[in-house]
Amino acid sequence: MGEFLAAFGAGVASFFSPCILPLLPAYLSMLSGFSASEIMKGDAKVATRKVVLSAAIFIAGFTLAFALMGAAASSLGGLLADYKYELMKVFGVAMVLLGVHMTGLVNLNFLNYERRFSTRGLARGPLSSFLMGFAFALGWSPCIGPLLAMMLGMAAVSGTALKGTALLVVYAAGLGLPLLVAAALTVRFFALVGRFKGAMRYVEIGAGVVLAAAGVLLFFDRLIFWS
């Protein structure tokens, strides 16, 4: 149960990272066809149902991508089962480094870039929203990179493809649920976030601390996986 809660929490922390939350109006605009200003102001022309539906399809896209990543990571870990404890050491160290990077105490330059898949030329609609979600999962870095790396590391040592897939699906749920809430509440959500804008950096620091702590636990084989 603890692993599921950690995965969900990592997804929520990813949503509130500094290069996802500020760009949320732009995402919702691309998905729904309404302008970012209309969404931010709660314009009467904005059809909330359409925004929510587009967001849900977008979430389905990145959930599928994350699930495939989890299955691949756990399958790779299965092939290297004889080296499970060595993998735990490697992933543990990597998670600590990524966590420290998120806190800002150490700057790892190779993480300071982002790669996005272009969706230009795609007609707006369900297929476009789905492909955008899939591309989001594959191409967005570094904001979700450290937390996603933690989840993939956990999936790799979880034992089976089913467990690895489940971890990443729960992670996607943690990332997707706030997105659905934002799509449904629009202006009220952004007004609330605006009041706590200064706290976003503390959310990132907190997530980095949790990530580093999880790395230490994994290194010493104290991060218990369900059986």
C-alpha positions in Angstrom: 0.0 0.0 0.0 2.8 2.3 0.8 4.3 2.1 -2.7 0.9 3.1 -4.2 0.7 6.1 -1.9 4.3 7.1 -2.8 3.5 6.7 -6.5 0.3 8.8 -6.2 2.1 11.5 -4.2 4.9 11.6 -6.8 2.3 12.2 -9.5 0.7 15.1 -7.5 4.1 16.6 -6.9 4.9 16.4 -10.6 1.7 18.3 -11.4 2.7 21.2 -9.1 6.3 21.4 -10.5 7.2 24.9 -11.8 7.1 24.1 -15.5 3.8 22.3 -15.6 1.5 24.3 -13.3 2.3 27.7 -14.8 1.7 26.4 -18.3 -1.6 24.7 -17.5 -3.8 27.4 -19.1 -1.8 26.9 -22.3 -2.3 23.1 -22.1 -6.0 23.4 -21.6 -6.1 26.0 -24.4 -4.4 23.6 -26.9 -6.6 20.7 -25.8 -10.0 22.5 -25.8 -9.6 25.2 -28.5 -10.4 28.0 -26.2 -7.8 30.7 -25.5 -5.8 30.7 -22.3 -7.3 34.1 -21.4 -10.9 32.8 -21.8 -10.0 29.8 -19.6 -8.3 31.9 -16.9 -11.2 34.4 -16.8 -13.9 31.7 -16.8 -15.4 33.2 -19.9 -19.0 32.2 -20.5 -18.1 30.9 -23.9 -15.8 28.2 -22.4 -17.7 24.9 -22.3 -16.4 23.2 -19.2 -17.6 19.8 -20.3 -15.4 20.1 -23.5 -12.3 21.2 -21.5 -12.8 18.4 -19.0 -13.3 15.8 -21.7 -10.2 16.9 -23.6 -8.2 16.8 -20.4 -9.5 13.3 -19.6 -8.4 12.1 -23.1 -5.0 13.8 -22.6 -4.6 12.0 -19.3 -5.5 8.7 -21.0 -2.6 9.3 -23.4 0.0 9.9 -20.8 -1.3 7.1 -18.7 -0.8 4.6 -21.5 2.8 5.9 -22.1 3.6 5.7 -18.4 2.2 2.2 -18.1 4.3 1.1 -21.0 7.4 2.6 -19.4 6.6 0.8 -16.1 6.2 -2.5 -17.9 9.4 -2.0 -19.8 11.4 -1.0 -16.6 10.1 -3.9 -14.6 10.7 -6.4 -17.5 14.3 -5.1 -17.7 14.6 -5.5 -13.9 13.3 -9.1 -14.3 16.0 -9.9 -16.8 18.5 -8.6 -14.4 17.0 -10.4 -11.4 20.3 -11.9 -10.4 21.6 -8.4 -9.9 18.5 -7.0 -8.0 20.4 -5.8 -5.0 23.1 -4.1 -7.1 20.3 -2.4 -9.1 18.8 -1.2 -5.8 22.2 0.4 -5.0 22.4 2.1 -8.4 18.9 3.3 -8.4 19.1 4.4 -4.8 22.2 6.6 -5.5 20.5 8.0 -8.7 17.4 8.9 -6.7 19.4 10.7 -4.0 21.2 12.7 -6.7 18.0 13.6 -8.4 16.3 14.6 -5.1 19.2 16.8 -4.2 19.0 18.4 -7.6 15.3 19.2 -7.1 16.1 20.9 -3.8 18.5 23.2 -5.6 21.5 22.3 -3.3 23.3 20.7 -6.2 22.8 21.6 -9.9 23.1 18.7 -12.3 23.5 20.5 -15.6 22.4 17.5 -17.7 19.0 17.7 -16.2 18.6 21.4 -17.1 16.9 21.0 -20.4 13.6 20.0 -21.7 12.5 18.2 -24.8 9.0 18.4 -26.1 7.2 16.6 -28.9 5.6 19.0 -31.4 1.9 18.6 -32.0 1.7 21.3 -34.7 -0.4 20.2 -37.6 -2.6 18.0 -35.6 -6.3 18.8 -35.9 -8.0 19.4 -32.5 -10.1 16.5 -31.4 -9.9 13.3 -29.3 -7.0 11.8 -31.3 -5.0 15.0 -31.0 -5.6 15.2 -27.2 -4.6 11.6 -26.8 -1.4 12.0 -28.9 -0.5 15.1 -27.0 -0.8 13.2 -23.7 1.3 10.4 -25.0 4.0 12.9 -26.2 3.9 14.7 -22.9 4.8 11.6 -21.1 7.7 10.8 -23.4 9.1 14.2 -24.0 8.7 16.4 -20.9 11.9 17.0 -18.9 13.3 18.0 -16.4 10.2 18.8 -14.3 8.8 15.4 -14.1 12.1 13.7 -14.9 13.4 13.2 -11.3 10.1 11.9 -9.9 9.5 9.8 -13.0 13.0 8.3 -12.6 12.2 7.4 -9.1 9.0 5.6 -10.2 10.9 3.7 -13.0 13.6 2.7 -10.5 10.9 1.3 -8.2 9.3 -0.5 -11.1 12.6 -2.0 -12.1 13.0 -3.7 -8.8 9.3 -4.4 -8.1 9.5 -7.9 -9.4 6.9 -8.3 -12.2 5.7 -6.3 -15.2 2.2 -6.1 -13.6 3.6 -4.4 -10.5 5.7 -2.0 -12.5 2.8 -1.1 -14.7 0.6 -0.6 -11.6 3.1 1.8 -10.0 3.2 4.0 -13.1 -0.6 3.9 -13.6 -1.0 5.2 -10.0 1.7 7.8 -10.7 -0.3 8.9 -13.7 -3.5 9.1 -11.6 -1.7 11.4 -9.2 -0.7 13.6 -12.0 -4.0 13.5 -13.8 -6.5 14.0 -10.9 -5.4 17.7 -10.2 -5.5 18.3 -14.0 -9.1 17.2 -14.1 -9.9 19.4 -11.1 -8.2 22.3 -12.8 -10.2 21.7 -16.0 -13.5 21.5 -14.1 -13.0 24.5 -11.8 -11.0 26.7 -14.3 -10.9 30.3 -12.9 -11.5 29.2 -9.3 -8.6 26.8 -9.4 -6.2 29.3 -10.9 -7.3 31.9 -8.3 -6.6 29.5 -5.5 -3.2 28.5 -7.0 -2.3 32.2 -7.4 -2.7 32.8 -3.7 -0.2 30.1 -2.9 2.2 30.8 -5.9 5.1 31.5 -3.6 4.8 28.1 -2.0 5.4 26.2 -5.3 9.2 26.3 -4.7 8.7 24.7 -1.3 6.6 21.9 -2.9 9.5 21.2 -5.2 12.0 21.2 -2.4 9.7 18.9 -0.4 9.4 16.5 -3.3 13.2 16.5 -3.7 13.7 15.6 0.0 11.2 12.8 -0.3 12.9 11.5 -3.4 16.3 11.6 -1.8 14.9 9.8 1.3 13.3 7.1 -0.9 16.7 6.7 -2.6 18.4 6.1 0.8 15.7 3.6 1.7 16.1 1.8 -1.6 19.9 1.7 -1.3 19.6 0.0 2.1 16.8 -2.3 0.9 14.3 -0.7 3.3 11.8 0.5 0.7 9.4 -2.5 1.0 7.5 -3.7 -2.0 4.2 -5.4 -1.8 4.2 -9.2 -2.4 
